[in-house]
Amino acid sequence: MLIEFSLGNYLSVCDRQTLSMAASGLYRELPENTFSTDLPRLPRLLKSAVIYGPNAAGKSNLVRGALFMWDFVLNSAKGQVGDTIDVQPFLLSSRHVREPSLFEMIFIEEGVRYQYGFAATRERVHHEWLLAYPNGRPQRWFERYFDPATGQESWNLNKKFLAGNRDVWRDATRSNALFLSTAIQLNSTVLRPVFNWFDRKLRVFRPHAEIGRELSASLCQSAEGRLQVLKFLNQADMDIEAIHVETRKIGELGMDDLPEGVRNALQLEMSGQEILDIMLERSTSDTGLPIQLPWESESRGTQKLFSIAWPWINILKEGRVLFMDEMDTSLHHHLVRFLFGMFHDLEINKNSAQLVSTTHDTALLDNARLRRDQFWMVEKSADRCSEIYPISDFDIERGEPLQRRYLEGQFGAIPTLKKFKGWG
């Protein structure tokens, strides 16, 4: 369960910005869009959050930030001394260029609230910390801090809570790697739930990448999986009667249109590798006979819906947290409502899965059965920094049309357009 995600000095984000999934106690509408953590003194959490803003405001950078944090936690210990950390600070300020980028997640795993974060430059980790709240009270399990002035790194490893080879874990941690990742590589059991949350519960769909086509196709290779994907597609009015997936080796594919040198090089390098060939079956309108259409003939919307079928089914079943950029791309507004609605359906989302998505679909503001505290805005400040804020910061009456107010600019986060005066 995600409670908060914070980001600072990363891409277009300057100062620390926080996305909170805590439900507002001021709102009573749509309680099914929230769930209880079953932990004392914690508010109910939102099942989804929608992020709006103009192009180039920095919406996608929030998703990229979550993706970087996920990847660095899982893989930083696998690198080598001297490897550059693939992190980029805010470049439009000389002060921020020299400072580390910050990432922090507050989440619940196995009934315990954790607050884990780090700050890093391209050269090294400057700060890393973990707080746990097993009894509702904070316990600082570890913290490391690098002082650029002295070039020294200080450590605080709590002996009471970090049972095991904590000194070995510390000494093995490279300056460009995370202590959490390194300790897990060296079989730390006490830190395993924290690492597992990133590994097993957090999912991030890369901005503008094809999402899960191969995963959905793999699921369709079993009769049960094929039935699940088919049901998912037809609930979205895709009118598909069957799904066919064939495994073909790269060398069997037609490459006649490629130049001979390119064709030979590709076949040599990729020989023996396999791909999954997908065909969706429908019936002809006059004879009712089945016809299989190749993947390339399907619309972008159908391709996208098929590609997200497996991730959507898996995330809802397993109670995972999904960050997704521009979910509405190539999808009709009603399909976007349908996908959000699955997270709010008590019969479908039984394990408290959560969705955070950027979008340009302003109709969701009024027509998607979403609470006011589920909407967030991103806009650029005067110094060109991305700032994120909830729409609930504004004075909004229950039932008030939010789309009109947003498009009129009352919430900010809309493009400022100038009259085009010709080419001269």
Secondary structure, DSSP 8 states (H G I E B T S, - for coil): -EEEEEEESBTTB-S-EEEE-B--TT--S-GGGEE---STT---EESEEEEE--TTSSHHHHHHHHHHHHHHHHHGGGS-TT--------SS-HHHHTS-EEEEEEEEETTEEEEEEEEE-SS-EEEEEEEEETTSS-EEEEEEEEETTTTEEEEEE-TTT--S-HHHHHHH--TTS-HHHHHHHTT-STTHHHHHIIIIIEEEE-TTS--SHHHHHHHTTSHHHHHHHHHHHHHTT----EEEEEEEEGGGS--TTS-HHHHHHHHHHHTT-EEEEEEEEEE-TTT--EEEEEGGGS-HHHHHHHHHHHHHHHHHHHT-EEEES-TTTTS-HHHHHHHHHHHH-TTT--S--EEEEE---TTHHHHS---GGGEEEEEE-TTS-EEEEEGGGS---TT--HHHHHHTTTT--S----------
